[in-house]
Amino acid sequence: MQVKFSKYVEETFTTKGGKEMTKGTLVGNKTGQYDDLVAFTLWNQEAMYTASQLKEGAVIDVKFDIKAREWTKNGVTKYFTDATAFGIDTQQSIPTPQNAPSAPKVEEGEDDDGLPF
């Protein structure tokens, strides 16, 4: 989906199990005939980094999944829908993160399993 980027927000929280997690939210407007407001949840570190580097107004292509959850309290069931982005394509130049892991160095002859990849 093509989106005109507005803002990116990160939230860090602790789960019930005590694990610290970071969730991102990318906000923008659909491009085309209707400019509906859209928001995507980001859990993927690469997508979160890309979103944090975008400039307001950038037109991006968001790849996402739609999932729903059921929640019942006091006999009343509610449903929540979430659009989770797993990829962001942009024409904007995004700098490489400072702490990006480098590819492991393989010495010649070390990878000798006969496979072409």
N, C-alpha and C positions, 0 to 999 in steps of 0.2 A: 504494500500500500504506500502510495506517495504521500508524504506529510511535510508541511512547512513547520519546521522546528520552532518552538517557543521557549521552553525551558527544561532543565533537568534537575531533579531533586534526589538526594541520597538520604537514606534513613538507616541508622545502625541500631539494632535491638538485640536483646538476649531472649532466646527461646525458653520454653518451660524446662527443657533439658539442660539449660545453662550454657548453650553454645551461642557465641556472638555471631550475628549475621548482618549483612548489608544488602539492602534492597534499593534499587533505583527506580525512578518514575520519569519517563520521557513524555513530555506534553507538547502537543502541536495541533495543527488543523489539517484536515484532509484537503488535498488539492483537487481541483476539478469544479464541477457545477455547484456542489455544496461544500462549504468550508467548515463542516462539523468539527467540534472539539474532540480530540482523541487523546487517550493516555495509555501508555504501555508500561507494564511492570518489567524490570530488568533484573535478572539474577546472574547472567553470564558476565564474567569479569571483562572480557574483550568488548562486549556491547556497552557495558557501563562506562568503560574508558572512552570509547568513541563518542558516546552521548555527552560525556563531561567536556569534550573538546569542541563540540559544535557551536557555531555562531547563530544567534537568533536570526530567523528568516531563511536559514539554509533549507533547501528542499532535499529530503532524504527518502530512501526506499526502505521501509521497515518490514522485515520478515518476522512473522509472529504465529503463535498458536493460541487458540481460544479454549479455555477450560472453565468448567463450572464446578462449584462445591455446594454441598447441601449442609445446612446447619439447622438443628432442631433445639428449641428451648421452650419449656413449659407447654409442650404439645404442638407448638407452632413451627412449621418447617419453612425456612427461607432458602433461596438460591442466590448464589453470588457468581457472577461471570467475570473472568479476568483475561485480558489479552496480554500474553507474555511474549515479549520480543526476544528473539534469539540471534538476530543479525540486523545490522544497519549498514546500508550502502550509501555513500555520499561522494559527491564530486569535490568536496572540500578536502584540502590536504590536512591529514591528521598526523601530528608528530608521534614518533615511536616512544612508548613509555620508557622512563629512565630505568625502571626495575624489571624490564621485560626479560624473561629467561632466554638465554642464548641456546642455540641448538647444540646438542652434545657433540663433542669433537670425536670423530671416528678415525683412527689411524688406518693407513693403507693395509689391507689384508686382515684387519680385525673383524670385518663383517663378511665372512666367507661361507654364507649359507647357499650360494648359487642362485639366489633370487635376483631378478633385475631391479628390485626396488628395496 
